[in-house]
Amino acid sequence: MASDIMGLFQTPDQYQTAQNAAMQERFRQNALLTPLQQASIGYQQAGYQLGQGIGGALGGVDPQLQKITQRQQLLGMIDPSNPDSYAPAIQTALQSGDQEAAYLLRNEMMKVKQQAQEQQIGQLKTEDYLTQRGLGMQSRGLEAQAQQLIGQIKNPDGTINEQVKAQLMSFPQGQAAISQLAKVIPDLRRIGAMGAVEEDPFKIFTQDATIPKNVQSLASQYSSSLAKGLIDPEKVDAKVKELTDMTQRVQQFEQNQQTIKAQQDMMNSFKSQGMQNSQQYLALAQSNNALAKQQTDFNQQMKLDEFNRKKEEAANKPLRADLAKDEEADYAKASEARNLAIEANNYVTSIKRGDIKFGLKDRATLAIMGAAGSNNPDVIARNDFERFKTRLVNESLRLNKGTQTEGDAQRSIKELQSAESAVDAAKSINTLAELNARKVSDAKTSIERRRINANAKLPEVPIETLKFEPHTFTQRDVDSFLKNPKYPSGSIFVDPQGVRRVKP
């Protein structure tokens, strides 16, 4: 316990000793240092102690001694290692009117709590480190086990080894390995690289004579599509459940039909006996009506299921070879245009910052230094820019050839080739960057329009369009941008020095 608490909660013996010492010191100071007066000190002390004893015998209590005794009792209520044990002692001190003791006990409780929390945090950090280390080692071991098992998942005849599959599905690394394998199965099927014949999950429907014909027909379609890689392996279970539910509905439909026929025969018998108003006849009529409603609902559901299946098949069917080739070309064009536009936009900022030198004098100096094989950063930057400028011109002409933007590209290229100043070069490169960014959007639109016309679903990985922050090249451009209502407050733009700013 802290020293201030120990000082406060002294024992009665300590208090009495301190009182005696204080009294003796007081007597020594007040007495004259003569032998007689020195001797009187002993008498006075004895008289004080006698008075204390007489006072106690007469029922008098020293208030301070009483407080010390109470505080000793408070100490007995406290376990220094348990912060919660302080609360009852603090409550008792408050009830007895000892505010000072309650205050110090509260402070000590907070210290003990803080120490306990710090100790716990330190312990948790150690445990967390050890746990993370152990988990990392365990994870690496499980990943190795998953890779080993994934190689054993197929039997020699091409069927799935259910025991190995169950092992893999029992831990996350195994599930991830199966998922990764499932992703490449469609591509392996398409190129005929699956090896042995794979287990067909739909054969239980095609080979069972008790399965309704329409379910068998649909199962055969699914089986064929799976073999061609047109069904996502992760959706096979859903397809199997669909066929199972469909089988149950059809079988229930047939049972209902038989029940309706039997009840109708019985009702005809009742009619022939003139018992149309009997309770049995009415009950049969109600049952028939309920079954007829079920049949109607079933037929509607079957039609809806068939519509959804055809819609899904149409959406998931692969594009025709010619359309797929055009789509691949659009993806390639979008990728090339994106990279070219981003690099051009970066060069615009570099030029505005002064990273590339312009002007006849600078260019002449850099040309001489370059011819001498100088490694000066300005020479390297200028040479890199010249190479990029050549590539930008060639690629921009190719990407925009035969399109509405071809004329704009040619004009910007002429401006770039004749540019003598940094501003002129930056402006023309910025225009080419925006034109190539537009080609990315055009490719995205072309792919989506082609798929919509072919009744195919949109690509799972769409092309991301580009939108650059507006560039300004002169103070007039800045003033015009700030006044333009097209750009609201908070819009970001790049100033003539290449610094990003926010419109106030």
C-alpha positions as CSV (number, residue, x, y, z in Angstrom):
1,M,0.0,0.0,0.0
2,A,1.3,3.5,-0.7
3,S,3.2,5.4,1.9
4,D,0.6,8.2,2.3
5,I,-2.0,5.5,3.3
6,M,0.4,4.0,5.8
7,G,1.0,7.4,7.3
8,L,-2.7,8.0,7.6
9,F,-3.6,4.6,9.1
10,Q,-1.1,4.4,12.0
11,T,-1.7,1.9,14.9
12,P,-2.9,3.1,18.4
13,D,0.6,2.2,19.8
14,Q,2.3,4.3,17.2
15,Y,-0.1,7.2,17.9
16,Q,0.5,6.9,21.7
17,T,4.3,6.8,21.2
18,A,4.1,9.9,19.0
19,Q,2.0,11.7,21.6
20,N,4.4,10.9,24.4
21,A,7.4,12.0,22.3
22,A,5.6,15.3,21.4
23,M,4.6,15.9,25.0
24,Q,8.1,15.3,26.2
25,E,9.6,17.7,23.6
26,R,7.0,20.3,24.5
27,F,7.9,20.0,28.2
28,R,11.6,20.2,27.5
29,Q,11.1,23.4,25.5
30,N,9.0,25.0,28.2
31,A,11.1,24.0,31.2
32,L,14.2,25.8,32.2
33,L,17.3,23.8,31.8
34,T,18.0,23.6,35.6
35,P,18.4,20.3,37.3
36,L,15.2,20.8,39.2
37,Q,13.2,21.8,36.0
38,Q,14.7,18.8,34.2
39,A,13.5,16.6,36.9
40,S,10.1,18.1,36.6
41,I,9.8,17.0,33.0
42,G,9.6,13.4,34.2
43,Y,6.9,14.3,36.8
44,Q,4.9,16.2,34.1
45,Q,5.2,13.2,31.7
46,A,4.1,10.8,34.4
47,G,1.2,13.2,35.3
48,Y,0.2,13.3,31.6
49,Q,0.2,9.5,31.4
50,L,-1.7,9.2,34.7
51,G,-4.2,11.7,33.4
52,Q,-4.6,9.7,30.2
53,G,-5.2,6.6,32.3
54,I,-7.6,8.3,34.6
55,G,-9.5,9.8,31.7
56,G,-9.8,6.4,30.1
57,A,-10.9,4.9,33.4
58,L,-13.6,7.5,33.7
59,G,-14.9,6.8,30.2
60,G,-13.1,9.7,28.3
61,V,-12.0,8.8,24.8
62,D,-9.3,10.5,22.8
63,P,-11.0,11.5,19.5
64,Q,-7.8,11.0,17.5
65,L,-7.1,7.7,19.0
66,Q,-10.7,6.6,18.3
67,K,-10.2,7.7,14.6
68,I,-7.0,5.7,14.4
69,T,-8.8,2.7,15.7
70,Q,-11.6,3.0,13.2
71,R,-9.0,3.4,10.4
72,Q,-7.3,0.2,11.5
73,Q,-10.6,-1.5,11.2
74,L,-10.9,-0.1,7.6
75,L,-7.5,-1.6,6.8
76,G,-8.8,-4.9,7.9
77,M,-11.5,-4.8,5.3
78,I,-9.1,-4.3,2.4
79,D,-7.2,-6.8,0.2
80,P,-4.4,-4.7,-1.4
81,S,-4.4,-7.0,-4.5
82,N,-8.2,-6.7,-5.1
83,P,-9.4,-3.2,-6.2
84,D,-13.0,-4.2,-5.5
85,S,-12.3,-4.6,-1.8
86,Y,-11.7,-0.9,-1.3
87,A,-15.4,0.0,-2.0
88,P,-16.9,-1.3,1.3
89,A,-14.1,0.4,3.3
90,I,-14.7,3.7,1.4
91,Q,-18.4,3.5,2.1
92,T,-17.8,2.8,5.8
93,A,-15.4,5.8,6.1
94,L,-18.0,8.1,4.5
95,Q,-20.7,6.8,6.9
96,S,-18.4,7.5,9.9
97,G,-17.6,11.0,8.7
98,D,-14.0,10.4,7.9
99,Q,-13.8,12.2,4.6
100,E,-10.0,12.2,4.5
101,A,-9.7,8.5,4.9
102,A,-12.4,7.9,2.2
103,Y,-10.5,10.3,-0.2
104,L,-7.1,8.6,0.3
105,L,-8.6,5.1,0.0
106,R,-10.3,6.1,-3.2
107,N,-7.0,7.3,-4.6
108,E,-5.3,4.1,-3.6
109,M,-8.1,2.1,-5.2
110,M,-7.6,3.9,-8.5
111,K,-3.8,3.3,-8.4
112,V,-4.4,-0.4,-7.7
113,K,-6.9,-0.6,-10.6
114,Q,-4.5,1.1,-12.9
115,Q,-1.7,-1.3,-12.0
116,A,-4.0,-4.3,-12.4
117,Q,-5.1,-3.0,-15.9
118,E,-1.5,-2.3,-16.9
119,Q,-0.5,-5.8,-15.8
120,Q,-3.5,-7.3,-17.7
121,I,-2.7,-5.4,-20.9
122,G,0.9,-6.5,-20.7
123,Q,-0.2,-10.1,-20.2
124,L,-2.7,-9.8,-23.1
125,K,0.0,-8.4,-25.4
126,T,2.2,-11.3,-24.6
127,E,-0.6,-13.8,-25.1
128,D,-1.7,-12.1,-28.3
129,Y,1.9,-12.3,-29.7
130,L,2.2,-15.9,-28.8
131,T,-1.3,-16.6,-30.2
132,Q,-0.6,-14.8,-33.5
133,R,2.7,-16.6,-33.8
134,G,1.0,-20.0,-33.1
135,L,-1.8,-19.2,-35.5
136,G,0.6,-18.2,-38.2
137,M,2.5,-21.5,-37.8
138,Q,-0.8,-23.4,-37.7
139,S,-2.1,-21.6,-40.8
140,R,1.0,-22.4,-42.8
141,G,0.7,-26.0,-41.7
142,L,-2.9,-26.2,-42.7
143,E,-2.2,-24.6,-46.1
144,A,0.4,-27.2,-46.8
145,Q,-2.0,-29.9,-45.7
146,A,-4.7,-28.5,-48.0
147,Q,-2.4,-28.5,-51.0
148,Q,-1.5,-32.1,-50.3
149,L,-5.2,-33.1,-50.0
150,I,-6.3,-31.2,-53.1
151,G,-4.0,-33.5,-55.1
152,Q,-5.9,-36.5,-53.8
153,I,-9.5,-35.2,-54.2
154,K,-10.1,-37.3,-57.3
155,N,-10.1,-41.1,-57.5
156,P,-8.4,-42.8,-60.5
157,D,-11.7,-43.1,-62.3
158,G,-12.3,-39.4,-62.1
159,T,-14.9,-39.4,-59.3
160,I,-14.6,-37.3,-56.2
161,N,-13.1,-38.8,-53.2
162,E,-15.7,-37.9,-50.6
163,Q,-13.4,-38.7,-47.7
164,V,-10.8,-36.3,-48.9
165,K,-13.5,-33.7,-49.8
166,A,-14.8,-33.9,-46.2
167,Q,-11.4,-33.4,-44.8
168,L,-10.9,-30.3,-47.0
169,M,-14.3,-28.9,-46.1
170,S,-13.5,-29.2,-42.3
171,F,-11.0,-26.3,-42.2
172,P,-10.9,-22.8,-43.9
173,Q,-7.6,-23.5,-45.8
174,G,-9.1,-26.6,-47.3
175,Q,-12.3,-24.8,-48.3
176,A,-10.2,-22.1,-50.0
177,A,-8.3,-24.8,-51.9
178,I,-11.5,-26.3,-53.1
179,S,-12.8,-22.9,-54.1
180,Q,-9.7,-22.1,-56.0
181,L,-9.9,-25.5,-57.8
182,A,-13.6,-24.8,-58.6
183,K,-12.7,-21.5,-60.3
184,V,-10.4,-23.1,-62.8
185,I,-12.6,-26.2,-63.6
186,P,-14.8,-24.3,-66.2
187,D,-11.6,-23.2,-68.1
188,L,-10.2,-26.8,-67.9
189,R,-13.4,-28.1,-69.3
190,R,-13.4,-25.7,-72.2
191,I,-9.9,-26.7,-73.3
192,G,-10.5,-30.4,-72.6
193,A,-7.9,-30.6,-69.9
194,M,-10.0,-32.3,-67.2
195,G,-8.4,-35.7,-67.7
196,A,-10.6,-38.5,-66.5
197,V,-14.4,-38.3,-66.7
198,E,-15.7,-36.2,-63.9
199,E,-18.5,-37.2,-61.6
200,D,-21.9,-35.9,-62.9
201,P,-24.1,-34.7,-60.0
202,F,-27.1,-34.7,-62.3
203,K,-27.0,-38.4,-63.3
204,I,-29.2,-39.3,-60.3
205,F,-32.0,-37.5,-62.1
206,T,-31.3,-38.7,-65.6
207,Q,-30.9,-42.4,-64.6
208,D,-33.8,-42.8,-62.2
209,A,-36.9,-44.1,-64.0
210,T,-39.2,-42.7,-61.3
211,I,-38.1,-39.1,-62.0
212,P,-40.7,-37.1,-64.1
213,K,-39.8,-36.7,-67.7
214,N,-39.6,-33.0,-67.7
215,V,-37.2,-33.1,-64.7
216,Q,-35.1,-35.7,-66.5
217,S,-35.0,-33.4,-69.6
218,L,-33.9,-30.4,-67.6
219,A,-31.3,-32.5,-65.7
220,S,-29.8,-33.6,-69.1
221,Q,-29.5,-30.0,-70.1
222,Y,-27.7,-29.1,-66.9
223,S,-25.4,-32.2,-67.3
224,S,-24.5,-31.1,-70.8
225,S,-23.9,-27.5,-69.7
226,L,-21.7,-28.6,-66.8
227,A,-19.6,-30.7,-69.1
228,K,-19.1,-27.7,-71.4
229,G,-18.1,-25.4,-68.5
230,L,-21.2,-23.3,-68.9
231,I,-22.4,-23.8,-65.3
232,D,-20.4,-22.3,-62.4
233,P,-19.4,-25.3,-60.2
234,E,-20.3,-23.3,-57.1
235,K,-23.9,-23.2,-58.4
236,V,-24.2,-27.0,-59.0
237,D,-25.7,-27.6,-55.5
238,A,-28.3,-25.0,-56.1
239,K,-29.2,-26.7,-59.5
240,V,-29.5,-30.1,-57.8
241,K,-31.8,-28.6,-55.1
242,E,-33.9,-27.0,-57.9
243,L,-34.3,-30.4,-59.6
244,T,-35.1,-32.0,-56.2
245,D,-37.8,-29.4,-55.4
246,M,-39.2,-29.7,-58.9
247,T,-39.4,-33.5,-58.6
248,Q,-41.3,-33.2,-55.3
249,R,-43.7,-30.7,-56.8
250,V,-44.4,-32.8,-59.9
251,Q,-44.9,-36.0,-57.7
252,Q,-47.2,-34.1,-55.4
253,F,-49.1,-32.8,-58.5
254,E,-49.6,-36.4,-59.8
255,Q,-50.8,-37.5,-56.3
256,N,-53.2,-34.7,-56.2
257,Q,-54.5,-35.6,-59.6
258,Q,-55.1,-39.2,-58.5
259,T,-56.8,-37.9,-55.3
260,I,-59.1,-35.6,-57.3
261,K,-60.1,-38.4,-59.6
262,A,-60.9,-40.8,-56.7
263,Q,-62.9,-38.1,-55.0
264,Q,-64.7,-37.2,-58.2
265,D,-65.7,-40.8,-58.7
266,M,-67.1,-40.9,-55.1
267,M,-69.0,-37.7,-55.6
268,N,-70.5,-39.1,-58.8
269,S,-71.6,-42.1,-56.7
270,F,-73.2,-39.8,-54.2
271,K,-75.0,-37.9,-56.9
272,S,-76.4,-41.1,-58.3
273,Q,-77.8,-41.9,-54.8
274,G,-79.2,-38.4,-54.4
275,M,-76.9,-37.5,-51.6
276,Q,-75.5,-34.2,-52.9
277,N,-76.4,-32.5,-49.7
278,S,-74.8,-34.9,-47.3
279,Q,-71.8,-33.9,-45.2
280,Q,-69.5,-36.4,-46.9
281,Y,-70.4,-35.0,-50.3
282,L,-69.8,-31.4,-49.2
283,A,-66.4,-32.3,-47.5
284,L,-65.3,-34.0,-50.8
285,A,-66.3,-30.9,-52.8
286,Q,-64.3,-28.6,-50.5
287,S,-61.3,-30.9,-50.7
288,N,-61.5,-31.0,-54.5
289,N,-61.7,-27.2,-54.6
290,A,-58.6,-26.9,-52.4
291,L,-56.7,-29.5,-54.5
292,A,-57.7,-27.7,-57.7
293,K,-56.3,-24.4,-56.3
294,Q,-53.1,-26.2,-55.5
295,Q,-52.9,-27.5,-59.1
296,T,-53.5,-24.0,-60.5
297,D,-50.8,-22.6,-58.2
298,F,-48.5,-25.4,-59.3
299,N,-49.0,-24.7,-63.0
300,Q,-48.3,-21.0,-62.5
301,Q,-45.1,-21.8,-60.5
302,M,-44.0,-24.2,-63.2
303,K,-44.5,-21.6,-65.9
304,L,-42.6,-19.0,-63.8
305,D,-39.7,-21.5,-63.1
306,E,-39.5,-22.3,-66.8
307,F,-39.4,-18.6,-67.7
308,N,-36.7,-17.9,-65.1
309,R,-34.6,-20.9,-66.4
310,K,-34.8,-19.7,-70.0
311,K,-33.9,-16.2,-68.9
312,E,-30.9,-17.4,-66.9
313,E,-29.8,-19.7,-69.7
314,A,-29.9,-16.8,-72.1
315,A,-28.0,-14.5,-69.8
316,N,-25.3,-17.1,-69.0
317,K,-24.8,-18.4,-72.5
318,P,-21.4,-17.5,-73.9
319,L,-21.1,-14.9,-76.6
320,R,-20.8,-16.0,-80.2
321,A,-17.2,-16.3,-81.3
322,D,-17.3,-13.1,-83.4
323,L,-18.8,-11.1,-80.5
324,A,-16.3,-12.5,-78.0
325,K,-13.5,-11.5,-80.3
326,D,-14.8,-8.0,-80.6
327,E,-15.2,-7.8,-76.8
328,E,-11.6,-8.9,-76.3
329,A,-10.5,-6.2,-78.7
330,D,-12.5,-3.6,-76.7
331,Y,-10.9,-4.8,-73.4
332,A,-7.5,-4.5,-74.9
333,K,-8.2,-1.0,-76.3
334,A,-9.6,0.2,-73.0
335,S,-6.5,-1.1,-71.1
336,E,-4.1,0.6,-73.6
337,A,-6.1,3.9,-73.6
338,R,-6.3,3.9,-69.8
339,N,-2.5,3.5,-69.3
340,L,-1.7,6.1,-72.0
341,A,-4.2,8.6,-70.5
342,I,-2.8,8.2,-67.0
343,E,0.8,8.6,-68.1
344,A,-0.2,11.7,-70.2
345,N,-1.9,13.2,-67.2
346,N,1.1,12.7,-65.1
347,Y,3.3,14.4,-67.7
348,V,1.0,17.4,-67.7
349,T,1.6,17.8,-63.9
350,S,5.4,17.3,-64.4
351,I,5.6,19.9,-67.1
352,K,3.6,22.4,-65.0
353,R,5.9,21.8,-62.0
354,G,8.9,22.6,-64.2
355,D,10.4,19.1,-64.1
356,I,10.9,19.3,-67.9
357,K,12.7,22.2,-69.5
358,F,11.3,24.1,-72.5
359,G,12.5,27.0,-74.5
360,L,15.0,27.2,-77.3
361,K,18.0,28.0,-75.0
362,D,17.2,25.2,-72.5
363,R,16.6,22.7,-75.3
364,A,19.8,23.6,-77.1
365,T,21.8,23.3,-73.8
366,L,20.2,20.0,-73.0
367,A,20.8,18.7,-76.5
368,I,24.5,19.5,-76.2
369,M,24.7,17.9,-72.8
370,G,22.8,14.8,-74.0
371,A,25.2,14.4,-77.0
372,A,28.1,14.4,-74.6
373,G,26.5,11.6,-72.7
374,S,25.5,13.6,-69.6
375,N,23.5,12.0,-66.8
376,N,22.1,15.3,-65.7
377,P,18.5,14.8,-64.3
378,D,17.2,17.5,-66.7
379,V,18.7,15.7,-69.7
380,I,17.3,12.4,-68.6
381,A,13.8,14.0,-68.0
382,R,13.8,15.7,-71.4
383,N,14.9,12.5,-73.2
384,D,12.2,10.5,-71.4
385,F,9.6,13.1,-72.4
386,E,10.6,13.0,-76.1
387,R,10.3,9.2,-76.1
388,F,6.9,9.4,-74.4
389,K,5.8,12.1,-76.8
390,T,6.5,9.9,-79.8
391,R,4.7,7.0,-78.3
392,L,1.7,9.3,-77.3
393,V,1.4,10.5,-80.8
394,N,1.5,7.0,-82.4
395,E,-0.8,5.4,-79.9
396,S,-3.3,8.2,-79.9
397,L,-3.6,8.1,-83.7
398,R,-4.1,4.3,-83.6
399,L,-6.7,4.3,-80.8
400,N,-8.7,7.2,-82.3
401,K,-8.5,6.1,-85.9
402,G,-11.8,5.9,-87.6
403,T,-13.7,7.4,-84.7
404,Q,-15.3,10.8,-84.1
405,T,-12.3,11.9,-82.0
406,E,-9.8,11.2,-84.8
407,G,-9.8,14.9,-85.9
408,D,-9.4,16.2,-82.4
409,A,-6.5,13.8,-81.8
410,Q,-4.8,15.0,-85.0
411,R,-5.2,18.6,-84.1
412,S,-3.8,18.1,-80.6
413,I,-0.8,16.1,-82.0
414,K,0.1,19.0,-84.4
415,E,-0.1,21.4,-81.5
416,L,2.2,19.2,-79.4
417,Q,4.7,18.8,-82.2
418,S,4.9,22.5,-82.7
419,A,4.8,23.5,-79.0
420,E,7.7,25.7,-77.9
421,S,6.5,26.5,-74.4
422,A,5.6,24.4,-71.4
423,V,2.1,25.8,-71.4
424,D,1.4,24.8,-75.0
425,A,2.9,21.4,-74.5
426,A,0.9,20.8,-71.4
427,K,-2.3,21.9,-72.9
428,S,-2.0,19.6,-76.0
429,I,-0.9,16.6,-73.8
430,N,-3.9,17.3,-71.5
431,T,-6.3,17.2,-74.5
432,L,-4.8,13.9,-75.6
433,A,-5.1,12.5,-72.1
434,E,-8.8,13.4,-72.0
435,L,-9.4,11.9,-75.5
436,N,-7.8,8.6,-74.5
437,A,-9.8,8.6,-71.3
438,R,-12.9,8.9,-73.4
439,K,-11.8,5.8,-75.4
440,V,-12.0,3.9,-72.1
441,S,-15.6,5.0,-71.7
442,D,-16.4,4.2,-75.4
443,A,-15.0,0.6,-74.9
444,K,-17.2,0.1,-71.8
445,T,-20.3,1.3,-73.7
446,S,-19.5,-0.9,-76.7
447,I,-19.1,-4.0,-74.5
448,E,-22.4,-3.4,-72.6
449,R,-24.4,-2.6,-75.8
450,R,-23.1,-5.7,-77.5
451,R,-24.1,-7.9,-74.6
452,I,-27.5,-6.3,-74.3
453,N,-28.2,-6.9,-78.0
454,A,-27.1,-10.5,-77.6
455,N,-29.4,-11.0,-74.5
456,A,-26.3,-11.8,-72.4
457,K,-25.7,-10.6,-68.9
458,L,-23.3,-7.7,-68.4
459,P,-19.6,-8.6,-67.7
460,E,-18.8,-9.5,-64.1
461,V,-15.7,-7.4,-64.2
462,P,-16.8,-4.0,-65.8
463,I,-14.3,-1.5,-67.2
464,E,-13.7,1.4,-64.8
465,T,-13.9,4.8,-66.5
466,L,-11.4,7.6,-66.0
467,K,-12.1,11.1,-64.8
468,F,-9.1,13.5,-64.3
469,E,-9.1,16.6,-62.1
470,P,-9.4,19.7,-64.3
471,H,-6.1,21.4,-65.2
472,T,-5.6,25.1,-65.4
473,F,-2.6,26.6,-67.3
474,T,-2.8,30.3,-66.7
475,Q,-4.2,32.7,-64.2
476,R,-7.0,33.4,-66.7
477,D,-7.8,29.7,-66.6
478,V,-7.9,29.8,-62.8
479,D,-10.3,32.8,-62.8
480,S,-12.5,31.1,-65.3
481,F,-12.7,27.9,-63.4
482,L,-13.6,29.7,-60.1
483,K,-16.4,31.5,-61.9
484,N,-17.8,28.4,-63.7
485,P,-21.0,27.2,-62.0
486,K,-20.4,23.8,-63.5
487,Y,-17.8,23.2,-60.7
488,P,-19.4,23.7,-57.3
489,S,-17.6,24.8,-54.1
490,G,-15.2,22.0,-53.0
491,S,-14.2,21.0,-56.5
492,I,-10.6,20.1,-56.8
493,F,-8.4,21.4,-59.7
494,V,-4.7,21.6,-60.6
495,D,-3.3,25.1,-60.8
496,P,-0.7,26.4,-63.3
497,Q,2.1,25.3,-61.0
498,G,0.8,21.7,-60.8
499,V,-0.6,22.1,-57.2
500,R,-4.0,20.5,-56.4
501,R,-6.3,23.2,-55.0
502,V,-9.9,23.3,-53.8
503,K,-12.5,25.7,-55.1
504,P,-13.6,27.9,-52.2
